[in-house]
Amino acid sequence: MHQFDSIDRQLIAILRQDGRAPVSKLATILKISRATVQTRLDRLLDTGAVLGFTIRAREDASPTTIRAIMLIEVSGRSTTTVIKFLRGMPELHSLHTTNGAWDLIAEIRVEGLSDFDRVLRQVRTIEGVLNSETSILLSSV
């Protein structure tokens, strides 16, 4: 696993704010050469520490999007199998393991209530899912 130094951490932080920043801008901010920035970016990509570059869109950009958090309880040792099924669902924007009463937390994003209902039913019928609790995200504050 790649060990991050302070420049790597700063580079990642800058890219989180602006994934489209040109190498020359990154070099100026970090006070290192463009070649050094490019070498570090290549290494971060090659090792999988950075998976890619993307835009950040406002969460409320689409007024019809329904966002929700689903807490999922999994039976016994079936977590890996359940995760494989969940990763295949495009409506699940993110998936996290956690501790406590729930085993997994999924963020759901869909374009309507019928899709929301379908996703909830689909998750609940996955073999190994014992229980779930879902909360719709009403607004960001």
QUITA-V779970 format. One line per field, one symbol per residue. ss: DSSP state (2 for helix, 1 for strand, 0 for the rest). phi: phi as a letter, one per 20 degrees, with the letter a starting at -180 (. if undefined). psi: psi as a letter, one per 30 degrees, with the letter a starting at -180 (. if undefined). A space follows every 10 residues. Layout:
# QUITA-V779970
ss=???
phi=???
psi=???
This chain:
# QUITA-V779970
ss=0000022222 2222222000 0022222222 0002222222 2222220000 0000000000 0000011111 1111000022 2222222000 0111111000 0001111111 0022222222 2222000011 1111110000 0
phi=.feedffgff ffffffebfd ffgffffffe mcffffffff fgffffenfd ercbeddffd fdfefddbdd ecddeldegf ffggfffeef fefbbcebdn fdeccdedcc dafffffffg ffffeffoee bbbccfeebe c
psi=kkkkaeeeee eeeefeeifg kleeeeeeef hlleeeeeee eeeeeefgek faklljlkeg ejffkkklkk kkkkkbggee eeeeeeffjf fjelkkllla fkelkkkkkl gleeeeeeee eeefgkkfje llkkkkjelk .
